Amino acid sequence: MKYPWLDEYAMNKPGVTKNTENWNWIRYMIGEKMFLAVCLDDDDRPYYITLKLEPLEGEFLRQQYEDIIPGFYMNKRHWNSINPDGAVPNELLKELVDKSYHLILASFSKKKQQEILNG
């Protein structure tokens, strides 16, 4: 995978946990809600990085980068999958992880958001 920093980057966000309970995916969670997944093949090699974006932004990015496609096994309007060996720049992927994290964080009540952010 071209993005060896991804795990550490995601895990350094407040309130993030990870699990591998379903589908041979590494799921990065805030509470019970996923904001990022690394989908693994049968040999445990990443084949997609999946994250949530605002629908219009996801659509725009899919037109700009052939390595960004509608979410694999996810709602194609809200989720996007990225080739882990593709040409998406590191800084853009970091920005997309941040956006996905904040979209999921915003789905919690203000009180819960504060609890998550303050540890």
Residue pairs with C-beta under 8 A, 6 or more apart in sequence:
1 38
1 45
1 46
1 84
1 85
2 84
2 85
2 86
3 49
3 84
3 90
3 93
5 90
6 38
6 49
6 93
6 97
7 18
7 26
7 38
9 94
9 97
10 16
10 18
10 28
10 36
10 97
10 101
11 18
11 28
13 101
14 116
14 117
14 118
14 119
15 30
15 31
15 105
15 116
15 117
15 119
16 28
16 29
16 30
16 35
16 101
17 28
17 29
18 26
18 27
18 28
18 29
19 26
19 27
19 29
20 26
20 27
21 27
23 39
23 73
24 39
24 40
24 41
24 42
24 44
25 37
25 38
25 39
25 40
25 50
26 37
26 38
26 40
27 34
27 36
27 37
28 34
28 35
28 36
28 37
29 35
30 101
30 104
30 105
30 108
30 116
31 108
31 112
31 116
33 104
33 107
33 108
34 104
35 51
35 52
35 97
35 100
35 101
35 103
35 104
35 105
36 49
36 50
36 51
36 97
36 100
36 101
37 48
37 49
37 50
37 51
38 46
38 48
38 49
38 50
38 84
39 46
39 47
39 48
39 49
39 50
39 72
39 73
39 81
40 46
40 47
41 47
46 84
47 84
48 72
48 81
48 82
48 83
48 84
49 81
49 82
49 83
49 84
49 93
50 71
50 72
50 74
50 79
50 80
50 81
50 82
51 79
51 80
51 82
51 96
51 97
51 99
51 100
52 78
52 79
52 80
52 100
52 103
52 104
53 61
53 78
53 79
53 80
53 96
53 99
53 100
53 103
54 99
54 103
55 77
55 78
57 99
58 68
58 70
58 77
58 78
58 79
58 80
61 68
61 80
61 96
62 68
62 69
62 70
62 80
65 86
65 87
65 88
66 86
66 87
67 82
67 83
67 86
67 87
67 88
68 80
68 81
68 82
68 83
68 88
69 80
69 81
69 82
69 83
70 76
70 77
70 79
70 80
70 81
71 78
71 79
71 80
71 81
72 81
74 81
80 96
82 88
82 93
82 96
105 113
105 116
105 117
106 113
108 116
